[in-house]
Amino acid sequence: TVEEPGSYQVQVTINDCVSELSDAVIMVTTGSDAAANGEVSLFPNPVSEEFAIQGIEDDLLHSEVIDLMGRTVALPLRKTDDQYSGDAGELRQGHYVLRIVTATKSYRTRLVKQ
């Protein structure tokens, strides 16, 4: 099971026979149990610039977006009242995974940039 985005290769071993490494495959995770359970919601989505996130209970330690090639870019979030907000204006159009890390949880949710 792939739990972290990245480049993965496979090598098969049977008895004393070992295969060559397969071609690399880029894997992007698209969610987590927390996101699937509705604990965090991002809106609007698709987003053009500003967006809001609800459901994060702890103080934020780190936030970033991961593109379909597995590249990460820091995406700062600001706390306002009972939610966080961010600006996706500098992102290129496409599909991303927003990863948010707090002291007790790590959230992942899909972000679509128009």
N, C-alpha and C positions, 0 to 999 in steps of 0.2 A: 504494500500500500504506500503510495506517495503521499507524504504529509508536508513536504517542503518543496517549493518550486526549485527547478534547476535542470541541469543536463544529466541524463542517466544513460548508462550503457549496461549490457547484459553479457555475462560470460557463463557458459554452461560447463559443468564438470560432471562426468560420469566415469566412475572408477578412476583409471589413470589418464583418461582422455579429457583434455581441456580445449574448449573452442576458442577462437579468436574473439575479441571484444566486438560487439555489434556496433553499428553506427549509433552515434549519440542521438537521443530523442529529448527534446525540450518538453518538460512537464510543468504545467501551471496549476496550482491548486485553486479551486473556485469557491471554496467555502469551508466552514468548520461546523462542528456540532453547535457551537454558540450561535452562529449566524443562521444555521438551519432551524434552530429552535425559536427564532424570532427575537433573540435577546438584543440585537442591534439592528437598526434600520437606517438606511441612507436615502435621502430624498433631496431634490428630485433625482431620478435616475432613469433615463440618461441625463447627464449634467452638462451645461455649457461652461459655467464659471463657478459660482458659489453653490455649496451644498451643505446639508446639515446631517448629523448623525445622532440618533437617540438610542439609549439603552446601555451606555457605558457608565458603570457605577463607580469605578475607581479612577484615581488620577492617572492621566495619560503619561506613559514613559517614552513612547516612540510611535511614529506612524510613517508609513511609506506605501507607495504603489508599486506593483510588480506588473510589467507588461507581458505580452504573450511570448516573448523571447526569454523571459526569466530575469530581465534587468530590473533593478530596484532604484527608485528615486525617492528621497525623503519628501514627504508631503506634510508640512506642519498643520496642526489643527488647533483651533482656539476654543476655549470653553466659554460658553455664554449660557447663563441660567442652568437649565437641566439638560443641555445638549452641547455637542461640539460642532464647529463649522470649519469648512476648509475652502480653498480656492483651487479649482482645477483648470484655471484659465491658461496656464503655461503647458499643460499636457497636450500632446498630439491627439487627434481624433482616434478612438479605438477602444478596446476592451482592456480593463485592468483588474487586478485584485488589490483592494485596499486592506492593508494589514495594520492592525492597531494593537499595541502592547501596553498593558497596564501591569500593576504590581502583582495581580492575581490571575489575569486571563490574557489570552491572545485571541483577537477576533479577526476574521477574514470575511470580506463581503465583496461582491462584484460591483465595479464602478464602470459605467459606460460613458465615455467622453464624446460629445457631439462635435 
